[in-house]
Amino acid sequence: MALNSIYRKYFQKSKVFVYPLLGITRGSAVVPIQTYFEWNNVVKSEDNKLVCLYPNREDASFKSFNEKVLLKNNRLVDMHIIDEENLAYIFDFNDLQANWTNIVEGKYSKIDMNLKHKILRFFKDNHGTYLYVESYLFPEKYFEDYANILNVDINLLKSVGELCSKPDYEKECLTLLHPDLEFLGTNDIINTKN
């Protein structure tokens, strides 16, 4: 299917290309406020960790999601209570370092094929988003569409190789800090999971 327009606004690359790899079902009652590759001096992009900012909610839906999904996720390594309104969960992707590097460098077409399909499955029920994400992961299928939309030579797009912008690290960095930051370390999370 051909695309007839290009998505021009910035979107969190961490949310589109990494969050789906957590295995959390799209459309869940609880979604992160935002996702990030970095968090001030707590996490750097080269740490291979995804930071997910969630609302600190007291309702049964969030408590159940937190207990059954977030705290039991095998990638979870840290959780920070930032303040009364925000929680930060940190997920480790060291086992996917080459793919992580491709994502943080904006080389989405270089992501491993199995991971590409996992990302696409996450968006399968949202046709419009699915097509855009597919075009970023498999640009060779969409070079002609983009060339027509942008009115540029297809060879220019082929020479660039990617159809999606690189991550903007000002937007992909959580800057929220609070003086009462509490830390729940890996051992505490492991004990909470059991």
Backbone as CSV, one residue per row, in Angstrom:
resi,resn,N_x,N_y,N_z,CA_x,CA_y,CA_z,C_x,C_y,C_z
1,MET,0.840,-1.176,0.000,0.000,0.000,0.000,0.887,1.241,0.000
2,ALA,0.511,2.224,-0.767,1.310,3.445,-0.909,0.941,4.460,0.168
3,LEU,1.947,5.183,0.606,1.717,6.320,1.491,1.407,7.527,0.628
4,ASN,0.520,8.401,1.100,0.225,9.607,0.330,0.607,10.882,1.068
5,SER,1.185,10.741,2.253,1.693,11.895,3.000,2.824,11.420,3.902
6,ILE,3.561,12.379,4.419,4.693,12.079,5.297,4.394,12.634,6.675
7,TYR,4.745,11.861,7.694,4.576,12.352,9.063,5.730,13.301,9.348
8,ARG,5.427,14.560,9.590,6.469,15.585,9.682,6.802,16.023,11.111
9,LYS,5.948,15.752,12.072,6.215,16.179,13.445,7.205,15.219,14.112
10,TYR,7.917,15.738,15.114,8.827,14.866,15.850,8.010,13.916,16.725
11,PHE,8.451,12.688,16.812,7.875,11.712,17.736,9.022,11.027,18.457
12,GLN,8.746,10.546,19.669,9.777,9.885,20.472,10.197,8.597,19.782
13,LYS,11.451,8.540,19.369,11.980,7.341,18.731,12.035,6.190,19.734
14,SER,12.265,6.526,20.995,12.291,5.495,22.039,10.922,4.833,22.186
15,LYS,9.863,5.598,21.982,8.511,5.061,22.134,8.107,4.182,20.955
16,VAL,8.567,4.527,19.760,8.180,3.780,18.561,9.072,2.568,18.323
17,PHE,10.377,2.715,18.565,11.301,1.640,18.199,11.787,0.782,19.367
18,VAL,11.626,1.230,20.607,12.112,0.439,21.742,10.974,-0.016,22.657
19,TYR,10.069,0.872,23.007,8.975,0.497,23.911,8.242,-0.775,23.455
20,PRO,7.959,-0.959,22.159,7.287,-2.195,21.732,8.072,-3.462,22.056
21,LEU,9.367,-3.340,22.271,10.199,-4.515,22.560,10.083,-4.972,24.013
22,LEU,9.345,-4.217,24.831,9.123,-4.627,26.227,8.088,-5.744,26.332
23,GLY,7.336,-5.969,25.268,6.311,-7.016,25.306,5.028,-6.576,25.982
24,ILE,4.859,-5.284,26.199,3.637,-4.753,26.811,2.615,-4.543,25.695
25,THR,1.416,-5.008,25.913,0.370,-4.946,24.901,-0.062,-3.515,24.632
26,ARG,-0.144,-3.175,23.349,-0.647,-1.853,22.961,-2.122,-1.769,23.325
27,GLY,-2.550,-0.593,23.774,-3.953,-0.406,24.123,-4.263,-0.755,25.565
28,SER,-3.229,-0.987,26.356,-3.432,-1.280,27.769,-4.000,-0.042,28.463
29,ALA,-4.651,-0.242,29.591,-5.262,0.859,30.342,-4.208,1.803,30.915
30,VAL,-2.973,1.337,30.988,-1.892,2.147,31.540,-0.818,2.297,30.469
31,VAL,-0.504,3.530,30.134,0.548,3.814,29.160,1.513,4.818,29.773
32,PRO,2.760,4.779,29.345,3.701,5.754,29.886,3.345,7.173,29.439
33,ILE,3.637,8.121,30.298,3.493,9.525,29.934,4.424,9.800,28.759
34,GLN,5.653,9.256,28.864,6.638,9.398,27.804,7.760,8.384,28.026
35,THR,8.546,8.168,26.996,9.703,7.282,27.087,10.943,8.060,26.666
36,TYR,12.120,7.595,27.145,13.354,8.342,26.908,14.545,7.395,26.775
37,PHE,15.573,7.853,26.041,16.852,7.154,25.967,17.785,7.606,27.087
38,GLU,17.521,8.781,27.663,18.412,9.348,28.670,17.607,9.977,29.798
39,TRP,18.292,10.128,30.946,17.691,10.827,32.074,18.801,11.576,32.797
40,ASN,18.926,12.860,32.505,19.977,13.705,33.085,21.251,12.909,33.315
41,ASN,21.720,12.816,34.529,22.944,12.063,34.812,22.664,10.643,35.316
42,VAL,21.409,10.235,35.322,21.043,8.907,35.817,21.260,7.847,34.744
43,VAL,20.841,8.129,33.504,20.946,7.181,32.391,21.433,7.942,31.155
44,LYS,22.390,7.357,30.450,22.882,7.896,29.173,22.476,6.930,28.068
45,SER,22.385,7.412,26.845,21.942,6.546,25.744,22.852,5.344,25.556
46,GLU,24.139,5.506,25.836,25.070,4.382,25.682,24.909,3.318,26.769
47,ASP,24.061,3.568,27.772,23.785,2.569,28.816,22.835,1.481,28.329
48,ASN,22.229,1.666,27.155,21.283,0.688,26.590,20.063,0.484,27.483
49,LYS,19.557,1.585,28.022,18.410,1.501,28.919,17.297,2.450,28.469
50,LEU,16.085,1.951,28.551,14.905,2.739,28.233,14.299,3.249,29.527
51,VAL,14.026,4.549,29.587,13.382,5.151,30.749,11.925,5.413,30.379
52,CYS,11.009,4.878,31.179,9.579,5.104,30.959,9.026,5.883,32.141
53,LEU,8.440,7.023,31.856,7.823,7.846,32.884,6.344,7.496,32.952
54,TYR,5.908,7.056,34.114,4.503,6.695,34.330,3.899,7.608,35.376
55,PRO,2.581,7.794,35.306,1.926,8.565,36.362,1.889,7.735,37.639
56,ASN,2.090,8.376,38.759,2.019,7.695,40.058,0.550,7.679,40.473
57,ARG,-0.134,6.621,40.092,-1.570,6.517,40.336,-1.852,5.518,41.451
58,GLU,-2.956,5.735,42.124,-3.368,4.864,43.232,-4.546,3.960,42.874
59,ASP,-5.078,4.089,41.648,-6.252,3.309,41.279,-5.905,1.831,41.072
60,ALA,-6.919,0.989,41.134,-6.745,-0.461,41.028,-6.140,-0.869,39.681
61,SER,-6.526,-0.177,38.617,-6.018,-0.505,37.290,-4.499,-0.336,37.231
62,PHE,-3.994,0.784,37.747,-2.555,0.993,37.731,-1.849,0.019,38.669
63,LYS,-2.393,-0.180,39.853,-1.755,-1.097,40.805,-1.629,-2.500,40.211
64,SER,-2.678,-2.954,39.536,-2.644,-4.274,38.914,-1.612,-4.318,37.785
65,PHE,-1.599,-3.291,36.930,-0.642,-3.218,35.831,0.783,-3.172,36.373
66,ASN,1.001,-2.385,37.387,2.324,-2.263,37.993,2.797,-3.618,38.521
67,GLU,1.913,-4.302,39.236,2.268,-5.581,39.857,2.434,-6.702,38.829
68,LYS,1.528,-6.777,37.864,1.514,-7.905,36.928,2.362,-7.691,35.675
69,VAL,2.583,-6.431,35.286,3.283,-6.175,34.027,4.639,-5.495,34.253
70,LEU,4.628,-4.336,34.892,5.872,-3.579,35.025,6.881,-4.274,35.935
71,LEU,6.476,-4.596,37.136,7.416,-5.189,38.095,7.843,-6.602,37.722
72,LYS,7.095,-7.261,36.859,7.455,-8.623,36.438,8.171,-8.648,35.090
73,ASN,8.356,-7.490,34.492,9.033,-7.440,33.200,10.495,-7.822,33.390
74,ASN,10.969,-8.776,32.599,12.335,-9.271,32.782,13.410,-8.247,32.419
75,ARG,13.030,-7.149,31.794,13.991,-6.095,31.458,14.081,-5.013,32.544
76,LEU,13.170,-5.003,33.490,13.163,-3.973,34.527,14.382,-4.112,35.429
77,VAL,15.112,-3.008,35.588,16.287,-3.016,36.467,16.185,-2.002,37.594
78,ASP,15.460,-0.916,37.386,15.320,0.109,38.420,13.954,0.760,38.326
79,MET,13.540,1.298,39.460,12.301,2.072,39.519,12.555,3.218,40.471
80,HIS,12.204,4.422,40.054,12.403,5.608,40.879,11.062,6.275,41.143
81,ILE,10.821,6.595,42.403,9.679,7.422,42.756,10.188,8.858,42.680
82,ILE,9.747,9.587,41.675,10.258,10.937,41.468,9.559,11.933,42.385
83,ASP,8.253,11.872,42.398,7.455,12.735,43.273,6.071,12.113,43.379
84,GLU,5.123,12.842,43.923,3.779,12.298,44.115,3.086,11.964,42.795
85,GLU,3.543,12.556,41.710,2.852,12.385,40.431,3.581,11.506,39.429
86,ASN,4.871,11.221,39.643,5.660,10.555,38.601,6.523,9.414,39.125
87,LEU,6.557,8.348,38.326,7.413,7.196,38.589,8.259,6.957,37.334
88,ALA,9.516,6.630,37.519,10.381,6.312,36.383,10.813,4.852,36.489
89,TYR,10.572,4.095,35.436,10.975,2.698,35.352,12.096,2.617,34.321
90,ILE,13.139,1.863,34.653,14.285,1.744,33.751,14.423,0.289,33.319
91,PHE,14.453,0.098,32.002,14.509,-1.235,31.412,15.825,-1.412,30.663
92,ASP,16.450,-2.570,30.842,17.769,-2.853,30.283,17.670,-3.559,28.934
93,PHE,18.440,-3.059,27.952,18.497,-3.643,26.617,19.924,-3.990,26.228
94,ASN,20.770,-4.306,27.205,22.168,-4.648,26.909,22.289,-5.863,26.004
95,ASP,21.326,-6.777,26.063,21.378,-7.971,25.227,21.112,-7.651,23.751
96,LEU,20.627,-6.454,23.471,20.336,-6.039,22.100,21.212,-4.849,21.696
97,GLN,22.453,-4.850,22.154,23.311,-3.679,21.995,23.449,-3.213,20.543
98,ALA,23.685,-4.106,19.608,23.843,-3.697,18.205,22.565,-3.040,17.691
99,ASN,21.425,-3.602,18.033,20.145,-3.023,17.621,19.901,-1.691,18.320
100,TRP,20.241,-1.626,19.610,20.105,-0.384,20.364,20.927,0.716,19.686
101,THR,22.163,0.394,19.333,23.040,1.367,18.678,22.425,1.845,17.370
102,ASN,21.879,0.926,16.583,21.224,1.321,15.335,20.063,2.278,15.600
103,ILE,19.284,2.010,16.628,18.133,2.860,16.937,18.591,4.243,17.395
104,VAL,19.516,4.309,18.339,19.930,5.622,18.858,20.726,6.417,17.820
105,GLU,21.250,5.754,16.803,21.947,6.458,15.722,21.030,6.746,14.532
106,GLY,19.760,6.342,14.638,18.809,6.620,13.562,18.926,5.696,12.367
107,LYS,19.481,4.512,12.569,19.622,3.529,11.487,18.558,2.439,11.656
108,TYR,17.311,2.850,11.565,16.186,1.958,11.851,16.082,0.801,10.871
109,SER,16.513,0.994,9.647,16.457,-0.075,8.654,17.462,-1.185,8.962
110,LYS,18.414,-0.921,9.837,19.453,-1.895,10.192,19.075,-2.766,11.387
111,ILE,17.916,-2.515,11.981,17.458,-3.309,13.121,17.241,-4.752,12.666
112,ASP,17.522,-5.692,13.547,17.336,-7.114,13.284,15.904,-7.396,12.811
113,MET,15.764,-8.285,11.845,14.473,-8.597,11.230,13.426,-9.054,12.255
114,ASN,13.813,-9.894,13.207,12.855,-10.353,14.219,12.326,-9.191,15.047
115,LEU,13.194,-8.247,15.387,12.770,-7.089,16.166,11.889,-6.165,15.334
116,LYS,12.196,-6.029,14.046,11.345,-5.229,13.166,9.921,-5.776,13.177
117,HIS,9.800,-7.079,13.088,8.466,-7.684,13.068,7.762,-7.539,14.417
118,LYS,8.514,-7.577,15.490,7.921,-7.380,16.821,7.403,-5.943,16.950
119,ILE,8.167,-4.983,16.468,7.733,-3.583,16.495,6.469,-3.421,15.658
120,LEU,6.450,-3.993,14.468,5.279,-3.867,13.603,4.042,-4.539,14.198
121,ARG,4.217,-5.671,14.861,3.072,-6.340,15.509,2.446,-5.424,16.561
122,PHE,3.275,-4.648,17.230,2.779,-3.721,18.255,1.812,-2.704,17.640
123,PHE,2.072,-2.294,16.409,1.255,-1.269,15.759,0.218,-1.836,14.793
124,LYS,0.044,-3.145,14.753,-0.790,-3.772,13.723,-2.233,-3.286,13.710
125,ASP,-2.775,-2.888,14.842,-4.173,-2.458,14.896,-4.362,-0.977,14.570
126,ASN,-3.276,-0.261,14.311,-3.359,1.151,13.969,-2.776,1.313,12.564
127,HIS,-3.621,1.185,11.571,-3.180,1.094,10.179,-2.282,2.256,9.753
128,GLY,-2.680,3.491,10.063,-1.896,4.645,9.653,-0.500,4.636,10.255
129,THR,-0.409,4.424,11.542,0.884,4.374,12.216,1.705,3.204,11.698
130,TYR,1.057,2.078,11.499,1.736,0.884,11.007,2.479,1.179,9.703
131,LEU,1.813,1.854,8.760,2.444,2.148,7.466,3.671,3.040,7.631
132,TYR,3.560,4.056,8.474,4.722,4.926,8.694,5.875,4.136,9.298
133,VAL,5.573,3.366,10.340,6.631,2.598,11.007,7.237,1.589,10.042
134,GLU,6.392,0.937,9.250,6.912,-0.004,8.259,7.844,0.718,7.282
135,SER,7.494,1.938,6.895,8.346,2.675,5.949,9.695,3.021,6.578
136,TYR,9.730,3.230,7.882,10.993,3.527,8.562,11.858,2.276,8.692
137,LEU,11.220,1.142,8.933,11.954,-0.113,9.119,12.352,-0.756,7.790
138,PHE,11.537,-0.580,6.758,11.788,-1.157,5.434,11.727,-0.053,4.374
139,PRO,12.659,0.901,4.427,12.580,2.062,3.527,12.616,1.707,2.043
140,GLU,13.295,0.617,1.699,13.404,0.262,0.278,12.032,0.055,-0.359
141,LYS,11.037,-0.345,0.416,9.683,-0.543,-0.110,8.956,0.780,-0.337
142,TYR,9.481,1.866,0.263,8.768,3.147,0.261,9.544,4.301,-0.367
143,PHE,10.742,4.048,-0.880,11.522,5.130,-1.480,10.732,5.853,-2.579
144,GLU,10.057,5.093,-3.416,9.310,5.705,-4.511,8.169,6.581,-3.992
145,ASP,7.435,6.093,-2.986,6.347,6.891,-2.393,6.886,8.204,-1.834
146,TYR,7.964,8.126,-1.062,8.536,9.330,-0.466,9.083,10.273,-1.531
147,ALA,9.710,9.722,-2.552,10.246,10.554,-3.633,9.118,11.327,-4.313
148,ASN,7.991,10.659,-4.546,6.843,11.324,-5.167,6.258,12.399,-4.256
149,ILE,6.111,12.088,-2.982,5.535,13.047,-2.033,6.440,14.270,-1.886
150,LEU,7.747,14.038,-1.802,8.706,15.118,-1.592,9.149,15.785,-2.890
151,ASN,8.776,15.172,-4.009,9.180,15.658,-5.320,10.711,15.761,-5.423
152,VAL,11.358,14.658,-5.063,12.825,14.569,-5.152,13.188,13.308,-5.930
153,ASP,14.422,13.252,-6.374,14.926,12.087,-7.086,15.017,10.911,-6.111
154,ILE,14.524,9.761,-6.512,14.539,8.571,-5.661,15.962,8.191,-5.245
155,ASN,16.934,8.472,-6.104,18.326,8.134,-5.789,18.855,8.940,-4.606
156,LEU,18.332,10.137,-4.417,18.714,10.931,-3.246,18.291,10.211,-1.968
157,LEU,17.064,9.723,-1.940,16.564,8.996,-0.771,17.334,7.697,-0.569
158,LYS,17.623,7.016,-1.641,18.389,5.770,-1.541,19.786,6.038,-0.996
159,SER,20.371,7.168,-1.358,21.719,7.484,-0.870,21.708,7.789,0.629
160,VAL,20.614,8.372,1.131,20.476,8.621,2.572,20.214,7.300,3.278
161,GLY,19.322,6.497,2.725,19.068,5.157,3.237,17.989,5.053,4.293
162,GLU,17.678,6.133,4.976,16.661,6.102,6.028,15.562,7.104,5.691
163,LEU,14.339,6.797,6.115,13.206,7.682,5.856,12.667,8.326,7.127
164,CYS,13.388,8.177,8.218,12.967,8.727,9.504,14.139,9.476,10.126
165,SER,13.851,10.593,10.750,14.911,11.402,11.362,15.552,10.676,12.548
166,LYS,16.751,11.099,12.871,17.466,10.559,14.027,16.808,11.055,15.313
167,PRO,17.067,10.378,16.430,16.535,10.861,17.703,17.044,12.262,18.040
168,ASP,16.179,13.078,18.596,16.533,14.403,19.104,16.778,14.223,20.599
169,TYR,18.046,14.300,21.008,18.375,13.969,22.397,17.904,14.994,23.405
170,GLU,17.537,16.180,22.976,16.908,17.115,23.914,15.514,16.624,24.265
171,LYS,14.838,16.021,23.296,13.482,15.516,23.522,13.496,14.096,24.081
172,GLU,14.573,13.377,23.843,14.673,11.986,24.302,15.379,11.879,25.659
173,CYS,15.481,13.004,26.361,16.124,13.010,27.681,15.134,13.499,28.720
174,LEU,14.866,12.681,29.707,14.018,13.066,30.825,14.794,14.056,31.686
175,THR,14.244,15.222,31.902,14.928,16.239,32.699,14.256,16.462,34.043
176,LEU,13.219,15.702,34.304,12.468,15.848,35.539,13.270,15.308,36.717
177,LEU,13.530,16.149,37.659,14.209,15.743,38.894,13.444,16.313,40.063
178,HIS,13.589,15.698,41.200,12.914,16.152,42.403,13.848,15.951,43.574
179,PRO,13.900,16.891,44.506,14.837,16.761,45.627,14.568,15.553,46.518
180,ASP,13.356,15.029,46.491,13.019,13.887,47.347,13.100,12.573,46.593
181,LEU,13.935,12.517,45.552,14.064,11.316,44.734,14.382,10.110,45.595
182,GLU,13.544,9.092,45.487,13.774,7.843,46.195,14.239,6.813,45.184
183,PHE,15.031,5.864,45.641,15.582,4.871,44.742,15.188,3.486,45.210
184,LEU,14.674,2.694,44.289,14.380,1.295,44.553,15.340,0.510,43.690
185,GLY,16.362,-0.071,44.281,17.417,-0.752,43.536,16.988,-2.082,42.972
186,THR,17.885,-2.688,42.204,17.609,-3.947,41.525,17.202,-5.037,42.505
187,ASN,17.883,-5.156,43.625,17.538,-6.206,44.587,16.131,-6.014,45.138
188,ASP,15.739,-4.758,45.395,14.391,-4.497,45.882,13.354,-4.853,44.826
189,ILE,13.664,-4.566,43.562,12.726,-4.896,42.493,12.606,-6.403,42.350
190,ILE,13.718,-7.105,42.425,13.683,-8.575,42.332,12.829,-9.136,43.461
191,ASN,12.981,-8.609,44.677,12.183,-9.070,45.808,10.707,-8.732,45.604
192,THR,10.414,-7.584,44.976,9.046,-7.192,44.717,8.417,-8.098,43.673
193,LYS,9.214,-8.559,42.711,8.700,-9.415,41.650,8.256,-10.771,42.195
194,ASN,8.909,-11.243,43.223,8.591,-12.581,43.769,7.327,-12.571,44.590
